[in-house]
Structure formats: structure tokens, C-alpha cells
Amino acid sequence: MMIIDSGLLFWTTLYVWSRSYGDMVPSTIPGKFVGGVCSLSGVLVIALPVPVIVSNFARIYQQSQRREKRKAQKVSESGPLQLQPKVTTHTCA
């Protein structure tokens, strides 16, 4: 069984999830707990919206691609544009 030191776990977490320079450190257990919770919640606040943004971007991009494909198919089904000669009548006065 592995014994985990709470101080080691705290500093590892703080090092991984933030840029702790070590100039100010909490010395009490509640202070270390609050610091760990703050660092983890800061990462989660940034990390949780990312999948939502990515999925919305992917959905909008796919819709755009489908729209462009339908537009291209519509043009190809109608065939090339054929110009009709303009009929003009000239009258001499």
C-alpha cells in the first residue's frame, strides 16, 4: 500500500495546474486545501467550456460544408449557363 503525503500531493497538484513560484505558500492544512481547490477550479473553469465550443464549431462547419455542397450540386444539375442571343429590332426612320 502506498502512503501519500498530503503536502506532496498539494504541491504536485499546484505545480501541475498552476505556475506556483513558491514566493508565497500556505502553511496550514486549511490554507493548502483552499489553495488546491482554487487551482483545480481555475483549470476546470477554463477546461469545461472547451468541448462545447469545439462541438459548436464542428456543427457550424459541417452545416457550411453541406450548404456549399448543395449549392455546387444545384449549379451542376442545372447545367452550364447558356446565354440566349438578344433579339433586337432596328427600325429605320
Sequence and secondary structure as in RCSB ss.txt:
>XXXX:A:sequence
MMIIDSGLLFWTTLYVWSRSYGDMVPSTIPGKFVGGVCSLSGVLVIALPVPVIVSNFARIYQQSQRREKRKAQKV
SESGPLQLQPKVTTHTCA
>XXXX:A:secstr
     HHHHHHHHHHHHS   SSS   SHHHHHHHHHHHHHHHHHHHTHHHHHHHHHHHHHHHHHHHHHHHHHHH
HHH S             
